[in-house]
Amino acid sequence: MFRIGIVGTGAIGKEIARAIDSGIVPAKLEAIWDRDEEEAKSFAATLKSKPKVLPLKELVEESNFVVEAASQAAVKEVGIAALGAGRSVMIMSVGALADKELLERLRSLAKNCHCSIYVPSGAVCGLDGVKSASIARIDTVTITTRKPREGLRGAPFIVKNNIDIDKITEPTTIYTGPASVAIKEFPANVNVAASLSLVGIGFDRTIVNVVVDPTIKRNIHEIEVKGEFGELKTHVENVPSGFNPKTSYLAALSAIATLKQVCEPLKIGT
Ligand SMILES: NC(=O)c1ccc[n+]([C@@H]2O[C@H](COP(=O)([O-])OP(=O)(O)OC[C@H]3O[C@@H](n4cnc5c(N)ncnc54)[C@H](O)[C@@H]3O)[C@@H](O)[C@H]2O)c1
């Protein structure tokens, strides 16, 4: 039986916790942790399974699978603590893995401790196809992310360049460039670009367009890939999470589906 510990009980962490609590994921919700401990305690009290609220070290000791759903900054601490203790992890703040040194450190910890690092597809569709295509030659990968103003407000790129997001009245591309840069400039927004880079041709060759679109209510991600296999295009219109407008609901569902796959014997999809 998987005994899951979740670090970060915001929009995604809560959805995952509820899915385990209600039996959608066949596992036990052992413990949760959030830097806002009081909020984590009151959330734990709403769940049937009444998970313990434990700081990272204790959470890792009590669980046998750890979910990071906190922040890019938390990935290092959570990944090292969990993998070092032989626990597999699922990482939601995928942008952190653009740090090659950290990625290699986590990879070798996982290898030495015989455990795994899971990265869900998140709010995009088509990673299965890109993963297959990457076995042969891929020439180009582009992801265009369109979000309403609220989904991009406060991003470092917007603040640094004094972009007055409220004055944008029509769809406007504010960034075009490599995923390696986009991940730092839009840390809460382009985890999807990170997953795509990891599965495809890397952070430097994956091109990201970020569009502020005041005419839409959904977060839209479009992927285009060309290579030896042919061409692939995907388009997904995401309903934002009711708890965090920067996060798409599908990202939480994708995390739940990944956990379900980890816990079940039948694994479908590339
Ligand atoms: N992979 C994807 O497709 C995808 C999609 C959306 C969001 N994300 C990422 O997943 C993460 C969670 O997203 P969310 O929408 O739930 O965010 P959120 O802001 O709603 O919740 C994050 C929670 O983590 C807590 N937290 C932050 N740092 C912590 C730490 N070091 N230790 C303990 N708790 C900590 C915060 O207090 C907060 O409650 C974010 O990093 C986000 O960028 C990934």
The ligand as an SDF file (V2000), in Angstrom:
LIG
                    3D

 44 48  0  0  0  0  0  0  0  0999 V2000
    3.3780   20.8070  -13.6230 N   0  0  0  0  0  0  0  0  0  0  0  0
    2.3970   21.6220  -13.9500 C   0  0  0  0  0  0  0  0  0  0  0  0
    1.8020   21.5440  -15.0230 O   0  0  0  0  0  0  0  0  0  0  0  0
    1.9780   22.6870  -13.0030 C   0  0  0  0  0  0  0  0  0  0  0  0
    0.8300   23.4200  -13.2400 C   0  0  0  0  0  0  0  0  0  0  0  0
    0.4760   24.3810  -12.3150 C   0  0  0  0  0  0  0  0  0  0  0  0
    1.2620   24.6420  -11.2200 C   0  0  0  0  0  0  0  0  0  0  0  0
    2.4010   23.9340  -11.0390 N   0  0  0  0  0  0  0  0  0  0  0  0
    3.2930   24.2060   -9.9010 C   0  0  0  0  0  0  0  0  0  0  0  0
    2.9280   23.3680   -8.8220 O   0  0  0  0  0  0  0  0  0  0  0  0
    3.1800   24.0620   -7.5910 C   0  0  0  0  0  0  0  0  0  0  0  0
    1.9020   24.1120   -6.7630 C   0  0  0  0  0  0  0  0  0  0  0  0
    0.9050   24.8200   -7.4950 O   0  0  0  0  0  0  0  0  0  0  0  0
   -0.3990   25.3780   -6.7590 P   0  0  0  0  0  0  0  0  0  0  0  0
   -1.2590   25.9660   -7.8030 O   0  0  0  0  0  0  0  0  0  0  0  0
   -0.9480   24.3450   -5.8540 O   0  0  0  0  0  0  0  0  0  0  0  0
    0.2430   26.5600   -5.8940 O   0  0  0  0  0  0  0  0  0  0  0  0
   -0.3930   27.2840   -4.6210 P   0  0  0  0  0  0  0  0  0  0  0  0
    0.3070   28.5800   -4.4980 O   0  0  0  0  0  0  0  0  0  0  0  0
   -1.8800   27.2540   -4.6660 O   0  0  0  0  0  0  0  0  0  0  0  0
    0.0670   26.3290   -3.4030 O   0  0  0  0  0  0  0  0  0  0  0  0
    1.4000   26.1220   -3.0280 C   0  0  0  0  0  0  0  0  0  0  0  0
    1.4060   25.7920   -1.5370 C   0  0  0  0  0  0  0  0  0  0  0  0
    2.7170   25.3750   -1.1710 O   0  0  0  0  0  0  0  0  0  0  0  0
    3.0990   26.0100    0.0350 C   0  0  0  0  0  0  0  0  0  0  0  0
    4.5600   26.0910    0.0440 N   0  0  0  0  0  0  0  0  0  0  0  0
    5.3650   26.8350   -0.7460 C   0  0  0  0  0  0  0  0  0  0  0  0
    6.6650   26.5890   -0.4680 N   0  0  0  0  0  0  0  0  0  0  0  0
    6.6820   25.6560    0.5090 C   0  0  0  0  0  0  0  0  0  0  0  0
    7.7160   24.9730    1.2070 C   0  0  0  0  0  0  0  0  0  0  0  0
    8.9980   25.2180    0.9450 N   0  0  0  0  0  0  0  0  0  0  0  0
    7.3660   24.0720    2.1430 N   0  0  0  0  0  0  0  0  0  0  0  0
    6.0670   23.8200    2.4220 C   0  0  0  0  0  0  0  0  0  0  0  0
    5.0370   24.4300    1.7880 N   0  0  0  0  0  0  0  0  0  0  0  0
    5.3360   25.3320    0.8450 C   0  0  0  0  0  0  0  0  0  0  0  0
    2.3820   27.3580    0.0280 C   0  0  0  0  0  0  0  0  0  0  0  0
    2.1880   27.8330    1.3390 O   0  0  0  0  0  0  0  0  0  0  0  0
    1.0580   26.9960   -0.6630 C   0  0  0  0  0  0  0  0  0  0  0  0
    0.0610   26.5990    0.2680 O   0  0  0  0  0  0  0  0  0  0  0  0
    3.7080   25.4620   -7.9770 C   0  0  0  0  0  0  0  0  0  0  0  0
    5.1030   25.4740   -7.9460 O   0  0  0  0  0  0  0  0  0  0  0  0
    3.2040   25.6310   -9.3840 C   0  0  0  0  0  0  0  0  0  0  0  0
    4.0250   26.5060  -10.1390 O   0  0  0  0  0  0  0  0  0  0  0  0
    2.7570   22.9520  -11.8870 C   0  0  0  0  0  0  0  0  0  0  0  0
  1  2  1  0
  2  3  2  0
  2  4  1  0
  4  5  1  0
  4 44  2  0
  5  6  2  0
  6  7  1  0
  7  8  2  0
  8  9  1  0
  8 44  1  0
  9 10  1  0
  9 42  1  0
 10 11  1  0
 11 12  1  0
 11 40  1  0
 12 13  1  0
 13 14  1  0
 14 15  2  0
 14 16  1  0
 14 17  1  0
 17 18  1  0
 18 19  2  0
 18 20  1  0
 18 21  1  0
 21 22  1  0
 22 23  1  0
 23 24  1  0
 23 38  1  0
 24 25  1  0
 25 26  1  0
 25 36  1  0
 26 27  1  0
 26 35  1  0
 27 28  2  0
 28 29  1  0
 29 30  1  0
 29 35  2  0
 30 31  1  0
 30 32  2  0
 32 33  1  0
 33 34  2  0
 34 35  1  0
 36 37  1  0
 36 38  1  0
 38 39  1  0
 40 41  1  0
 40 42  1  0
 42 43  1  0
M  CHG  2   8   1  16  -1
M  END
$$$$
